[in-house]
Amino acid sequence: MDIHIEQKNLITVIALEGRLDGVTMQQLEQQLLQLLEQGNKHFLFQLEKLDYISSAGLRVMLLAIKRTKAIQGSVVLAMMQSNVKDIFDLSGFSSIFTICNTEEEAWASLQANA
């Protein structure tokens, strides 16, 4: 899995590419925890190139939302592939996260909270 991180004003954009599973989740978790320690608290996850997410990957996403809510931050997921969206729907995670179809919607949602 490839992780691309970019800072835009108060929002940290994390673009994921490939598979987020038991093997790759540690890489994302470490980077996420480091970003939180540095004071970042608003995250936009671009998921258009994420092909698959396992339960281990879902746990990292849950960690992201729990940690950011504790510090009055926010997490928005954008541009999910349909198979990844199905996993979020089946697991009940769609009701926990703000999920946007476009990057523009995600930015509007985040800027309202930042």
FIVEX-315855 format. One record per residue: x, y, z of N, C-alpha, C, O, CB in turn; residue number from 0; residue in one letter. Coordinates in steps of 0.2 Angstrom, whole numbers. Glycine has a CB too. Example, Ala and Ser with C-alpha at 12.3 -4.5 7.8 and 13.67 -1.06 7.14 Angstrom:
<sites>
66	-28	39	62	-22	39	66	-16	39	71	-17	42	57	-22	45	0	a
64	-11	35	68	-5	36	64	0	39	67	6	40	70	-3	29	1	s
</sites>
This chain:
<sites>
4	-6	0	0	0	0	4	6	0	10	6	3	-5	0	6	0	m
2	11	-4	6	18	-4	2	23	0	-5	23	0	7	20	-11	1	d
5	27	4	2	32	8	5	39	6	11	39	6	2	31	16	2	i
1	43	4	3	50	2	0	55	6	-6	55	7	1	52	-6	3	h
4	59	10	2	64	15	4	71	12	9	72	11	5	62	22	4	i
-1	75	13	0	82	11	-4	87	16	-10	85	18	-3	83	4	5	e
-1	92	18	-4	97	22	-7	102	18	-3	106	15	1	99	28	6	q
-13	104	19	-16	110	16	-20	114	21	-25	112	24	-21	107	10	7	k
-17	119	23	-19	123	29	-20	119	35	-15	116	37	-26	127	27	8	n
-26	119	38	-26	115	44	-29	108	43	-30	104	48	-32	118	49	9	l
-29	106	37	-31	99	35	-26	95	32	-22	97	28	-37	100	30	10	i
-25	89	35	-20	84	33	-24	79	28	-29	76	30	-17	80	39	11	t
-21	79	22	-24	74	17	-20	68	16	-14	68	15	-24	78	10	12	v
-23	62	17	-20	56	17	-23	52	11	-29	50	12	-21	52	24	13	i
-19	51	6	-22	47	0	-19	40	1	-13	39	1	-20	50	-7	14	a
-24	35	0	-22	28	1	-22	25	-6	-27	26	-9	-26	24	6	15	l
-18	20	-7	-18	17	-14	-16	10	-12	-11	8	-9	-13	20	-19	16	e
-20	5	-15	-18	-2	-14	-23	-5	-9	-29	-4	-9	-11	-3	-12	17	g
-20	-9	-5	-24	-13	0	-23	-11	7	-17	-11	9	-23	-21	-1	18	r
-28	-10	11	-27	-9	18	-29	-15	22	-35	-16	23	-31	-2	21	19	l
-24	-19	24	-26	-25	28	-21	-26	34	-18	-22	36	-25	-31	23	20	d
-21	-32	36	-17	-34	42	-10	-33	41	-6	-31	46	-18	-41	44	21	g
-7	-33	35	0	-32	33	1	-25	33	7	-23	35	1	-36	27	22	v
-3	-21	30	-1	-14	29	-4	-9	34	-2	-3	34	-4	-12	22	23	t
-9	-11	38	-12	-7	43	-7	-4	48	-8	2	50	-17	-10	47	24	m
-2	-7	50	3	-4	54	7	2	52	8	7	55	8	-10	56	25	q
8	2	45	11	8	42	7	14	43	9	19	44	13	6	35	26	q
0	13	41	-4	19	42	-5	21	49	-6	27	50	-11	17	39	27	l
-6	16	53	-7	18	60	-1	22	63	-2	26	67	-8	11	65	28	e
5	20	62	11	23	64	11	30	61	12	35	65	17	20	62	29	q
9	31	55	10	38	52	4	42	55	5	48	56	9	38	44	30	q
-2	39	56	-8	43	59	-6	45	66	-7	51	68	-14	38	59	31	l
-3	41	70	-2	43	77	4	48	77	3	53	81	1	36	81	32	l
8	48	73	14	53	72	10	60	70	12	65	73	19	51	67	33	q
6	60	66	2	66	64	-2	69	69	-2	75	70	-2	65	57	34	l
-5	64	73	-9	67	79	-4	70	84	-6	75	87	-13	61	82	35	l
2	67	85	6	69	90	9	76	88	11	80	92	12	64	91	36	e
9	77	82	12	84	79	7	89	79	8	95	78	14	83	72	37	q
1	87	82	-5	92	82	-10	92	77	-14	97	77	-2	99	83	38	g
-9	88	72	-14	88	67	-21	85	69	-21	80	73	-12	84	60	39	n
-26	88	67	-33	85	70	-38	85	65	-44	83	67	-35	89	76	40	k
-37	87	59	-42	87	54	-39	83	48	-34	85	45	-45	94	51	41	h
-43	77	46	-40	73	41	-45	72	35	-51	71	37	-38	66	44	42	f
-43	72	29	-46	70	23	-43	64	21	-37	64	18	-47	76	18	43	l
-46	58	21	-44	52	18	-47	51	11	-53	51	10	-46	46	22	44	f
-42	52	6	-44	51	-1	-43	43	-3	-38	40	-2	-40	55	-6	45	q
-49	40	-4	-49	33	-5	-51	30	-12	-52	24	-13	-54	30	0	46	l
-50	35	-17	-52	33	-24	-47	27	-26	-49	23	-31	-51	39	-28	47	e
-41	26	-24	-36	21	-26	-35	16	-21	-31	11	-22	-30	24	-28	48	k
-40	16	-16	-40	10	-11	-44	5	-14	-50	5	-15	-42	13	-4	49	l
-41	-1	-15	-44	-7	-18	-48	-11	-13	-52	-15	-15	-39	-11	-22	50	d
-45	-11	-7	-48	-16	-2	-46	-14	5	-41	-11	6	-45	-23	-3	51	y
-51	-15	9	-50	-14	16	-52	-20	20	-58	-22	19	-53	-7	19	52	i
-48	-22	25	-50	-28	29	-52	-25	36	-53	-19	37	-44	-33	30	53	s
-54	-30	40	-56	-28	47	-50	-24	51	-52	-20	55	-58	-34	51	54	s
-44	-26	49	-38	-23	52	-38	-16	50	-36	-11	54	-32	-27	51	55	a
-39	-15	44	-39	-8	41	-45	-4	44	-44	2	45	-40	-8	33	56	g
-51	-7	45	-56	-3	48	-54	-1	55	-57	4	57	-63	-8	48	57	l
-51	-5	59	-49	-3	65	-44	3	65	-45	7	70	-45	-9	69	58	r
-40	3	60	-36	10	60	-40	16	59	-39	21	61	-30	9	54	59	v
-45	15	54	-49	20	53	-53	22	59	-55	28	60	-54	19	47	60	m
-55	17	63	-59	19	69	-55	22	74	-57	27	78	-62	12	72	61	l
-48	20	74	-43	24	79	-43	31	77	-43	35	81	-36	20	78	62	l
-43	32	70	-42	39	68	-48	43	70	-47	49	73	-42	39	60	63	a
-54	41	70	-60	45	71	-61	46	79	-62	51	81	-67	42	69	64	i
-59	40	83	-59	41	90	-54	46	93	-56	50	97	-58	34	93	65	k
-48	46	90	-43	50	92	-44	58	90	-43	62	94	-36	48	90	66	r
-47	59	84	-48	65	82	-54	68	86	-54	74	88	-50	66	75	67	t
-59	64	87	-65	67	91	-63	69	98	-66	74	101	-71	62	91	68	k
-58	65	101	-56	67	108	-53	74	108	-52	77	113	-51	62	110	69	a
-50	76	102	-47	83	102	-51	88	98	-48	93	95	-40	82	99	70	i
-57	87	97	-62	91	93	-59	92	86	-60	97	83	-62	98	96	71	q
-57	86	83	-55	86	76	-60	83	72	-66	82	74	-48	82	76	72	g
-58	81	66	-63	78	61	-60	73	56	-54	74	55	-67	83	58	73	s
-63	69	54	-61	64	49	-66	64	43	-72	63	45	-59	57	52	74	v
-64	65	37	-69	64	32	-66	59	27	-60	59	25	-71	71	28	75	v
-70	54	24	-68	50	19	-71	52	12	-77	53	12	-70	42	21	76	l
-67	51	7	-69	54	1	-68	49	-5	-62	46	-5	-66	61	-1	77	a
-72	49	-10	-71	45	-16	-69	38	-15	-65	35	-18	-65	49	-20	78	m
-73	34	-11	-73	27	-10	-75	23	-16	-80	25	-20	-77	25	-4	79	m
-71	18	-18	-73	13	-23	-79	10	-20	-80	9	-14	-67	8	-25	80	q
-83	7	-24	-90	4	-22	-88	-2	-18	-92	-3	-13	-94	2	-28	81	s
-83	-6	-19	-82	-12	-15	-80	-10	-8	-81	-14	-3	-77	-17	-18	82	n
-76	-5	-7	-74	-2	-1	-80	1	3	-80	-1	9	-68	3	-2	83	v
-84	4	-1	-90	7	2	-94	1	5	-97	2	10	-94	11	-3	84	k
-95	-4	1	-99	-10	3	-96	-12	10	-100	-14	14	-99	-15	-2	85	d
-90	-13	11	-87	-15	17	-89	-11	23	-91	-13	28	-79	-16	17	86	i
-88	-4	22	-90	1	27	-98	0	28	-100	0	34	-89	8	24	87	f
-102	-1	23	-109	-2	24	-111	-8	28	-114	-8	33	-113	-2	18	88	d
-108	-14	26	-109	-20	30	-107	-20	37	-110	-23	41	-106	-26	26	89	l
-101	-17	38	-98	-17	45	-102	-11	50	-101	-11	56	-91	-15	45	90	s
-106	-7	47	-109	-2	51	-105	4	51	-107	9	55	-111	-5	57	91	g
-99	4	48	-95	10	49	-97	16	45	-95	22	46	-88	8	47	92	f
-101	15	40	-104	21	36	-108	26	41	-108	32	39	-109	18	31	93	s
-111	23	46	-114	28	51	-110	32	55	-112	36	59	-120	24	55	94	s
-104	29	56	-99	33	61	-95	38	57	-93	43	60	-94	27	63	95	i
-94	37	51	-89	42	47	-93	47	43	-99	45	40	-84	38	43	96	f
-91	52	41	-93	57	36	-90	54	29	-84	54	29	-91	64	37	97	t
-94	52	25	-92	49	19	-94	54	13	-100	55	12	-94	42	18	98	i
-90	56	9	-92	61	3	-90	57	-3	-85	54	-4	-88	68	4	99	c
-94	59	-8	-93	56	-15	-88	60	-19	-84	57	-23	-99	56	-19	100	n
-87	66	-17	-82	70	-21	-77	73	-16	-79	74	-10	-85	75	-25	101	t
-72	75	-19	-67	79	-15	-69	86	-13	-68	88	-7	-60	80	-18	102	e
-73	89	-17	-76	96	-15	-81	95	-9	-81	99	-5	-80	98	-22	103	e
-85	90	-9	-89	89	-4	-85	88	3	-87	91	8	-94	83	-5	104	e
-80	84	2	-76	83	8	-73	89	11	-73	90	17	-70	78	6	105	a
-70	93	6	-67	100	8	-72	104	12	-71	107	17	-64	103	2	106	w
-78	104	9	-83	109	12	-85	106	19	-86	110	24	-90	109	8	107	a
-86	100	20	-87	97	26	-82	98	31	-83	100	37	-88	89	26	108	s
-75	97	29	-70	98	34	-69	106	36	-68	107	41	-63	96	31	109	l
-70	110	31	-69	117	32	-74	120	37	-73	125	40	-69	121	26	110	q
-80	117	37	-85	119	42	-83	117	49	-86	120	53	-92	115	40	111	a
-79	112	49	-77	109	56	-70	112	58	-69	112	64	-77	102	56	112	n
-66	114	54	-59	116	55	-59	123	59	-53	125	60	-55	116	49	113	a
</sites>
